[in-house]
Amino acid sequence: MSGLETASTWIQLAGRVGEVTLLERTVNGQPGLVAELDGTGVSVYAFDISDNRITRIRVIRDREKLRPWTTN
Protein backbone atom coordinates (compact mmCIF):
# COMPACT_ATOMS: atom_id res chain seq x y z
CA MET A 1 0.00 0.00 0.00
CA SER A 2 1.43 3.37 -0.97
CA GLY A 3 1.49 6.42 1.28
CA LEU A 4 -1.37 7.93 -0.73
CA GLU A 5 -3.48 4.78 -0.29
CA THR A 6 -2.75 4.78 3.44
CA ALA A 7 -3.77 8.44 3.74
CA SER A 8 -6.95 7.72 1.80
CA THR A 9 -7.76 4.84 4.14
CA TRP A 10 -7.37 7.10 7.20
CA ILE A 11 -9.64 9.73 5.62
CA GLN A 12 -12.29 7.05 5.04
CA LEU A 13 -11.97 5.82 8.63
CA ALA A 14 -12.22 9.35 10.00
CA GLY A 15 -15.53 9.83 8.17
CA ARG A 16 -17.19 6.80 9.77
CA VAL A 17 -19.38 6.91 12.84
CA GLY A 18 -17.33 5.96 15.88
CA GLU A 19 -13.90 6.73 17.16
CA VAL A 20 -10.70 5.15 15.87
CA THR A 21 -8.38 4.07 18.68
CA LEU A 22 -4.70 3.32 18.08
CA LEU A 23 -3.16 0.72 20.37
CA GLU A 24 0.57 0.04 20.62
CA ARG A 25 1.17 -3.67 20.10
CA THR A 26 3.91 -6.07 19.09
CA VAL A 27 3.08 -7.40 15.63
CA ASN A 28 5.03 -10.48 14.50
CA GLY A 29 7.82 -9.52 16.89
CA GLN A 30 8.01 -5.94 15.60
CA PRO A 31 6.70 -2.66 17.06
CA GLY A 32 3.25 -1.95 15.72
CA LEU A 33 -0.15 -0.37 16.03
CA VAL A 34 -3.67 -1.75 15.93
CA ALA A 35 -6.39 0.60 14.74
CA GLU A 36 -9.77 -0.19 16.27
CA LEU A 37 -13.16 1.23 15.39
CA ASP A 38 -15.69 0.62 18.15
CA GLY A 39 -13.57 -2.24 19.55
CA THR A 40 -13.09 -3.98 16.21
CA GLY A 41 -9.66 -4.18 14.60
CA VAL A 42 -9.80 -2.41 11.23
CA SER A 43 -6.09 -2.37 10.43
CA VAL A 44 -2.78 -3.52 11.87
CA TYR A 45 0.53 -1.78 11.23
CA ALA A 46 3.93 -3.45 11.74
CA PHE A 47 7.09 -1.34 11.61
CA ASP A 48 10.54 -2.51 10.51
CA ILE A 49 13.11 -0.48 12.42
CA SER A 50 16.80 0.05 11.55
CA ASP A 51 19.11 2.56 13.25
CA ASN A 52 16.14 3.92 15.24
CA ARG A 53 14.24 4.75 12.04
CA ILE A 54 11.19 3.20 10.46
CA THR A 55 12.32 1.56 7.23
CA ARG A 56 9.08 -0.20 6.26
CA ILE A 57 5.46 -0.19 7.34
CA ARG A 58 3.38 -3.30 6.69
CA VAL A 59 -0.39 -2.82 6.77
CA ILE A 60 -3.02 -5.54 7.16
CA ARG A 61 -6.64 -4.72 6.34
CA ASP A 62 -7.95 -8.18 5.36
CA ARG A 63 -10.90 -8.93 7.68
CA GLU A 64 -9.98 -12.60 8.00
CA LYS A 65 -6.42 -11.79 9.03
CA LEU A 66 -7.68 -9.15 11.49
CA ARG A 67 -9.84 -11.57 13.51
CA PRO A 68 -7.14 -12.20 16.16
CA TRP A 69 -6.89 -8.42 16.73
CA THR A 70 -10.60 -7.88 17.43
CA THR A 71 -11.42 -7.22 21.09
CA ASN A 72 -15.23 -7.47 20.80
VENZI-V43757 format. One record per pair of residues at least 12 apart in sequence whose ideal C-beta (glycine too) atoms are under 10 Angstrom apart, sorted by the first residue. I is the first residue (numbers start at 1). J is the second residue. D is the distance in whole Angstrom. If there is no record, write none. Layout:
i=I j=J d=D
i=I j=J d=D
This chain:
i=1 j=43 d=10
i=1 j=57 d=9
i=1 j=58 d=9
i=1 j=59 d=5
i=1 j=60 d=10
i=1 j=61 d=8
i=3 j=57 d=9
i=5 j=59 d=9
i=6 j=43 d=9
i=6 j=45 d=9
i=6 j=57 d=8
i=6 j=59 d=7
i=6 j=61 d=10
i=9 j=35 d=9
i=9 j=42 d=9
i=9 j=43 d=7
i=9 j=59 d=8
i=9 j=61 d=7
i=10 j=35 d=9
i=10 j=43 d=9
i=12 j=42 d=10
i=13 j=35 d=7
i=13 j=37 d=7
i=13 j=42 d=7
i=13 j=43 d=8
i=16 j=37 d=6
i=16 j=38 d=9
i=16 j=42 d=9
i=17 j=37 d=9
i=17 j=38 d=8
i=18 j=36 d=9
i=18 j=37 d=5
i=18 j=38 d=4
i=18 j=39 d=9
i=18 j=40 d=9
i=18 j=42 d=10
i=19 j=36 d=9
i=19 j=37 d=8
i=19 j=38 d=8
i=20 j=35 d=6
i=20 j=36 d=7
i=20 j=37 d=5
i=20 j=38 d=9
i=20 j=42 d=7
i=20 j=43 d=9
i=21 j=34 d=9
i=21 j=35 d=7
i=21 j=36 d=5
i=21 j=37 d=8
i=21 j=38 d=9
i=21 j=39 d=8
i=21 j=42 d=10
i=21 j=71 d=10
i=22 j=34 d=7
i=22 j=35 d=6
i=22 j=36 d=8
i=22 j=43 d=10
i=22 j=45 d=9
i=23 j=35 d=8
i=23 j=36 d=7
i=23 j=41 d=9
i=23 j=44 d=10
i=23 j=69 d=9
i=23 j=71 d=9
i=25 j=41 d=10
i=25 j=44 d=8
i=25 j=45 d=9
i=25 j=46 d=9
i=25 j=69 d=8
i=26 j=46 d=9
i=27 j=44 d=6
i=27 j=45 d=7
i=27 j=46 d=4
i=27 j=47 d=8
i=27 j=58 d=8
i=27 j=60 d=8
i=27 j=69 d=9
i=28 j=44 d=9
i=28 j=46 d=6
i=28 j=58 d=8
i=28 j=60 d=10
i=29 j=46 d=9
i=30 j=45 d=10
i=30 j=46 d=5
i=30 j=47 d=6
i=30 j=48 d=6
i=30 j=49 d=7
i=30 j=56 d=9
i=30 j=58 d=8
i=31 j=45 d=9
i=31 j=46 d=8
i=31 j=47 d=5
i=31 j=48 d=9
i=31 j=49 d=6
i=31 j=54 d=9
i=32 j=44 d=6
i=32 j=45 d=5
i=32 j=46 d=4
i=32 j=47 d=6
i=32 j=57 d=9
i=32 j=58 d=8
i=32 j=59 d=10
i=32 j=60 d=10
i=32 j=69 d=10
i=33 j=45 d=4
i=33 j=46 d=9
i=33 j=47 d=8
i=33 j=57 d=9
i=33 j=59 d=10
i=34 j=60 d=10
i=34 j=66 d=9
i=34 j=69 d=5
i=34 j=70 d=9
i=34 j=71 d=9
i=35 j=59 d=10
i=35 j=61 d=9
i=35 j=66 d=10
i=35 j=69 d=9
i=36 j=66 d=10
i=36 j=69 d=8
i=36 j=70 d=8
i=36 j=71 d=7
i=36 j=72 d=9
i=38 j=71 d=10
i=38 j=72 d=8
i=39 j=70 d=7
i=39 j=71 d=5
i=39 j=72 d=4
i=40 j=63 d=9
i=40 j=66 d=8
i=40 j=67 d=10
i=40 j=69 d=9
i=40 j=70 d=5
i=40 j=71 d=8
i=40 j=72 d=6
i=41 j=60 d=9
i=41 j=61 d=10
i=41 j=63 d=9
i=41 j=65 d=9
i=41 j=66 d=4
i=41 j=67 d=8
i=41 j=68 d=8
i=41 j=69 d=3
i=41 j=70 d=5
i=41 j=71 d=7
i=41 j=72 d=9
i=42 j=61 d=7
i=42 j=63 d=9
i=42 j=66 d=7
i=42 j=69 d=9
i=42 j=70 d=9
i=43 j=59 d=6
i=43 j=60 d=7
i=43 j=61 d=5
i=43 j=62 d=10
i=43 j=66 d=7
i=43 j=69 d=9
i=44 j=58 d=8
i=44 j=59 d=7
i=44 j=60 d=4
i=44 j=61 d=8
i=44 j=62 d=10
i=44 j=65 d=8
i=44 j=66 d=6
i=44 j=68 d=9
i=44 j=69 d=6
i=45 j=57 d=6
i=45 j=58 d=7
i=45 j=59 d=6
i=45 j=60 d=8
i=46 j=58 d=4
i=46 j=59 d=8
i=46 j=60 d=8
